[in-house]
């Protein structure tokens, strides 16, 4: 049989843990949750992420709405102050004209009740405007921080979506790919055993290389797959049993004599490190990094 050099469980756990960081500020906040019943982990995280992103967007929209309201109130007060100033300038011109012409005048006759009301409104609103401007300064800081957070969160959208896609591929296509690899492993091992029985076979160790896919759960671009001597010996014994049966009776049913043993996934390859291929050594080195 052929044996795939696989990731160690602790390495896979470390990869999953490193994927937990989402926005540069920590993990997804527990306060923002979404309905995830029946969803696998990465799709559930994507749902939580989208709920968080929407929440931040809603908070930012509320801050911006409050800012616009404050700006409108401040602008309205400024317009009132401007009207009072214009009326005061017009009244001052009237007083000056009467003085030049030697006419009688009084401020009470020049300052209209409407102007007095405007002036009173401006005076009464000064503390309110001071509060509004102070709040506006704080709002600007809040909006700036919230905008930065929103932009940072938005930058991770593709990452969360891709993680969910890879999770699905690993569960579906990864399982199919593994089954295909197992089939290739079995076929190559049994054919190599037959080659050796009939006087052929390959020189040295039998190693095949297949592409590795991260989405299928592999860590490497290329997977080294090794024909274990113990599996080849077991397959050779099966071929020999069929050969002996056919030597006596060519009509013997193959399935009764050609019984291949199942591959033991825990079987070890005793080949020394130095005798392995460069790819195998590189994978072993990576897998055994502390």
C-alpha positions in Angstrom: 0.0 0.0 0.0 1.0 3.6 -0.2 1.2 5.9 2.8 0.6 9.6 2.7 2.7 11.7 5.0 0.1 13.7 6.9 -0.1 16.7 9.2 0.2 16.0 12.9 -3.0 16.8 14.9 -1.2 19.4 17.0 -0.1 21.2 13.8 -3.7 21.2 12.5 -4.9 22.6 15.8 -2.3 25.4 15.6 -3.5 26.3 12.1 -7.1 26.5 13.2 -6.2 28.6 16.3 -4.2 31.0 14.2 -7.2 31.5 11.9 -9.3 32.8 14.9 -7.9 36.3 14.7 -10.3 38.3 12.5 -9.8 42.0 12.6 -6.5 42.9 14.3 -8.4 43.7 17.5 -9.1 40.2 18.7 -11.6 37.5 18.1 -15.2 38.0 17.1 -17.1 39.8 19.9 -19.5 37.5 21.7 -22.0 40.3 21.9 -22.7 40.1 18.2 -24.3 36.7 17.4 -26.3 35.3 14.6 -28.5 32.3 14.0 -26.1 29.5 13.2 -28.0 26.4 14.1 -27.0 23.5 11.8 -24.1 25.5 10.2 -20.5 24.1 10.3 -17.9 26.2 12.2 -16.6 28.4 9.4 -20.0 29.2 8.0 -21.1 30.0 11.6 -18.2 32.3 12.0 -19.1 34.0 8.7 -22.6 34.5 10.0 -21.3 36.0 13.3 -18.9 38.2 11.3 -21.7 39.5 9.1 -23.8 40.3 12.2 -20.9 42.1 13.7 -20.2 44.1 10.5 -23.9 45.1 10.3 -23.9 46.1 14.0 -20.9 48.3 13.5 -22.5 49.8 10.3 -25.7 50.6 12.3 -23.7 52.2 15.1 -21.8 54.3 12.6 -25.0 55.4 10.8 -26.5 56.4 14.2 -23.4 58.5 15.0 -23.5 60.1 11.5 -27.3 60.9 11.9 -26.6 62.5 15.3 -23.8 64.5 13.8 -26.0 65.8 11.0 -28.6 66.9 13.5 -26.1 68.8 15.6 -24.7 70.5 12.5 -28.2 71.6 11.5 -28.9 73.1 14.9 -25.5 74.9 14.9 -26.2 76.2 11.4 -29.6 77.4 12.4 -28.2 79.3 15.4 -25.5 80.8 13.1 -28.1 82.0 10.7 -30.1 83.6 13.5 -26.9 85.3 14.8 -26.3 86.5 11.2 -29.8 88.0 10.9 -29.3 89.9 14.3 -25.9 91.2 13.1 -27.4 92.3 9.7 -30.3 94.0 11.5 -27.9 95.7 13.9 -25.9 97.0 11.0 -29.0 98.4 9.3 -30.1 100.0 12.6 -26.7 101.6 13.1 -26.9 103.0 9.5 -30.3 104.5 10.3 -29.0 106.1 13.5 -26.0 107.6 11.7 -28.2 109.0 8.9 -30.6 110.7 11.4 -27.6 112.2 13.3 -26.2 113.6 10.1 -29.5 115.1 9.1 -30.1 116.6 12.6 -33.3 114.6 13.1 -34.6 113.3 16.4 -34.1 109.6 17.1 -34.2 106.9 19.8 -32.9 103.4 19.9 -36.2 102.1 21.1 -37.8 103.2 17.8 -35.1 101.7 15.7 -34.7 98.3 17.4 -37.8 96.4 16.4 -39.5 93.9 18.7 -38.6 91.2 16.1 -35.0 92.1 16.4 -35.2 92.0 20.2 -36.8 88.6 20.0 -34.0 87.4 17.7 -31.3 88.8 20.0 -33.0 87.1 23.0 -33.1 83.8 21.1 -29.4 84.1 20.3 -28.5 84.8 23.9 -30.5 82.0 25.2 -29.1 79.5 22.7 -25.4 80.2 23.4 -25.1 77.6 26.2 -26.9 75.0 24.0 -24.6 75.8 21.0 -21.6 75.4 23.3 -22.9 72.0 24.3 -23.6 71.0 20.7 -20.1 72.0 19.6 -18.5 70.1 22.4 -20.6 67.0 21.5 -19.7 67.5 17.8 -16.0 67.3 18.6 -16.6 64.1 20.5 -18.8 62.7 17.7 -16.1 63.4 15.1 -13.6 61.3 17.2 -16.2 58.5 17.6 -17.1 58.5 13.9 -13.4 58.4 12.9 -12.7 55.4 15.1 -15.8 53.6 14.1 -15.1 54.2 10.4 -11.6 52.8 10.8 -13.0 49.7 12.6 -15.7 49.3 9.8 -13.0 49.5 7.1 -10.8 47.0 8.9 -13.7 44.6 9.4 -14.8 45.0 5.8 -11.3 44.0 4.7 -11.7 40.5 6.2 -15.0 39.7 4.4 -13.3 37.7 1.6 -11.2 35.8 4.2 -14.3 34.7 6.1 -16.1 33.7 3.0 -13.1 31.8 1.6 -12.7 30.0 4.9 -16.3 28.8 4.7 -15.8 27.7 1.1 -12.6 25.8 2.0 -14.4 24.2 4.9 -17.1 22.9 2.5 -14.5 21.7 0.0 -12.6 19.8 2.7 -15.8 18.1 3.9 -17.0 17.2 0.4 -14.2 17.2 -2.2 -11.5 16.5 0.4 -13.2 13.3 1.3 -13.6 12.3 -2.4 -9.9 13.2 -3.0 -8.8 11.1 -0.1 -10.8 8.2 -1.4 -9.2 8.6 -4.8 -5.8 8.7 -3.2 -6.5 5.5 -1.3 -7.6 3.8 -4.5 -4.4 4.9 -6.3 -2.4 3.7 -3.3 -4.0 0.3 -3.4 -3.6 -0.1 -7.2 0.0 0.9 -7.2 0.9 -1.3 -4.3 -0.8 -4.4 -5.8 0.6 -3.8 -9.2 4.1 -3.4 -7.8 3.7 -6.7 -5.9 2.7 -8.4 -9.2 5.7 -6.8 -11.0 8.0 -8.2 -8.4 6.4 -11.6 -8.6 6.8 -11.8 -12.4 10.4 -10.7 -12.3 10.0 -7.0 -12.7 9.4 -4.2 -10.3 11.0 -0.8 -9.7 14.5 -0.2 -8.5 14.7 1.4 -5.1 11.7 2.7 -3.2 8.4 3.2 -4.9 7.3 6.8 -4.2 4.5 8.7 -6.0 3.8 12.4 -5.8 0.3 13.9 -6.0 -0.8 17.5 -5.7 -1.8 18.7 -2.2 -4.7 21.1 -1.8 -5.1 23.3 1.2 -8.9 23.3 0.7 -8.8 19.5 1.1 -6.9 19.7 4.3 -3.3 19.2 3.1 -0.5 21.5 4.1 1.9 20.9 1.2 1.8 21.7 -2.5 2.9 18.1 -3.2 2.1 15.0 -1.3 4.7 12.2 -1.1 3.0 8.8 -1.2 5.2 5.8 -0.3 4.7 2.1 -1.1 5.4 0.4 2.3 7.4 -2.8 2.1 5.1 -4.6 4.5 2.0 -3.8 2.3 3.8 -4.9 -0.9 4.8 -8.2 0.8 1.2 -8.8 1.8 0.0 -8.1 -1.7 2.7 -10.3 -3.1 1.5 -13.2 -0.9 -2.0 -12.7 -2.3 -0.8 -12.9 -5.9 1.2 -16.0 -5.0 -1.8 -17.7 -3.6 -3.8 -17.0 -6.8 -0.8 -18.2 -8.8 -0.7 -21.5 -7.0 -4.4 -22.0 -7.4 -4.4 -21.3 -11.1 -1.3 -23.5 -11.6 -3.6 -26.4 -10.5 -6.9 -25.2 -11.9 -7.1 -22.2 -14.3 -10.9 -22.1 -13.7 -10.4 -21.3 -10.0 -12.4 -18.2 -9.0 -9.9 -15.3 -8.4 -11.9 -13.7 -5.6 -11.5 -16.9 -3.5 -7.7 -16.8 -3.6 -6.7 -13.2 -4.3 -7.4 -11.6 -1.0 -5.5 -8.4 -0.3 -5.0 -7.3 3.2 -6.3 -3.9 4.3 -3.7 -1.2 4.6 -2.7 -0.3 8.1 -2.7 3.5 8.4 -0.4 3.2 11.5 2.2 1.1 9.8 5.6 2.8 9.8 8.1 3.0 7.0 11.5 1.9 8.4 13.4 3.5 5.6 16.2 5.7 7.1 15.8 9.4 6.7 18.8 9.7 4.5 17.4 7.2 2.0 14.1 9.0 1.5 13.4 11.4 -1.3 14.1 15.1 -1.0 10.4 15.9 -0.9 9.8 13.3 1.9 12.7 14.8 3.9 11.3 18.3 3.5 7.9 17.2 4.7 9.3 15.3 7.7 11.4 18.4 8.6 8.3 20.6 8.5 6.1 18.2 10.4 8.7 17.8 13.2 9.4 21.5 13.7 8.8 22.3 17.4 
